Amino acid sequence: MKSNFLKLGMLIAVVMGMGMVGCTKSIENNDEEKLVENEQQIEKYIADSAMVATRDSSGLYYVVRKANPTGKTPKKGEQVHIKFEGYLLNGTKVVSSTNDKNLAFLYPFGTGLGYVLVGMELSINRMRVGEVNTIFMSFPFAFGSYGQGNIPAYSPIKMNIELVSSRTEVEQIDDFIAKKQFTVSERTTDNLVIIRTNTVTGDTLGAGKSVNVKYTLKLLDDTKVEESTRSVTTGTSGTIAGFDRAIRKMRKGEKIIAVFPSGLGYGSQRITGSSVSIQPYSPLQFELEVL
């Protein structure tokens, strides 16, 4: 699977400071006129389609296509899987979660507008896993006041959204281990997981040892982030906690796979590399060898 967080660059909101329609005092006169025009267009579309839609307090219109009252509600940092298709009101499809390979769109829920549109995040905030909504977004909730691609400036957008799943970091780690059919050698209470891939006897390194470590850092979808060999002194600063703690549990000549949640990694930070980035709240896997 390719890195899902690079697949939807065009959906980065161009109206970061305009998340709520109620803040129209800061909108220029032309924008205010367009906002009224958008609402009229949306209401006409809903009426012509004989839909029963709800307008929430923010100004977002939505229709619950499929309800699931017992479904899970996402929590901040969980990896949500959504499917969506967005259209102009004339029926032109302008955006979709799928490509030719039909890959899933995954993102860390509640981490800002770098992944989905304002209106999408507001909608998902209200949804449960298994539910499907149709939402109607005026331009501040959608692509803003500038045209891009086949989306004219100030366009209202109709979008169908399905919330497929929401997985905690521990659930993601468990899914990964089950998929790989790994045998876990050790698991700590804070979910540092060690899978030993060769057998070496003797004492583990512990703290205060200088060693050369060959490593490959990957996301749980096996996207390679970085590989290198570096000299480290265990128990000192300069590396993320999961990396250091995993090495301290190793013996010279040993090889392991270490998997751990973002609390032992980069937490809520987004780490941007030259070709691959690490999303906030991402569990990580390291292939490690002490040379």
C-alpha angles and dihedrals in degrees: 000000000000121000103286095204091066096054102079108044092141090062095066102121114251091198101058093155096044100065096134122052090212089075093075094133088080093049119099117248094256090050090051091052091048090049091056089046091051092052091050091050092049094047091049091050091050092048094046090050092049090235126157105223133174123221109209127209092270093055098256116138118214141175120200104225096174124013127201108182093180095048123116120265114223120248127209113285096017116130107248123197113208136175120205145163123195128202141181111241089257088065099258110144109229105169139015138178091229133073133183090293093047094232121181120252109230129176139160107266120237096011100121138272100303092101110033140018122272092251092049093053091048090050095047089049087066099041135090127214110280095028127123123204135181110213132189116210127193113215099275089059093045133032099332132224098320127081119239128181109320092344113099120217116276093017121167110221133211113206134182112209130187120189101213102176146338118209129188119224091256090052090049090052092048091048090051094050092047093048092050092042089226122174107228114226097186138357125188126211090258091052104257098156122201122197111185113210099185136026120249125165129213136061123326117248100250120181129329099032123131111216141155113245128194110205144174118198117206139168117240090262086062094252105154113233103173143341128193147126119250141169114243137177109217120235095025132107123263101078133066115268098249093052094050095043092049092052092050088059092054134089126221109277093019126131124206143162111230120197123184143158126256091264086074092037132037099325115198093348123112108222113204120203132182094268108358131041131199115231122224114273093020121158111221139209124210125192102208136187125178106216 
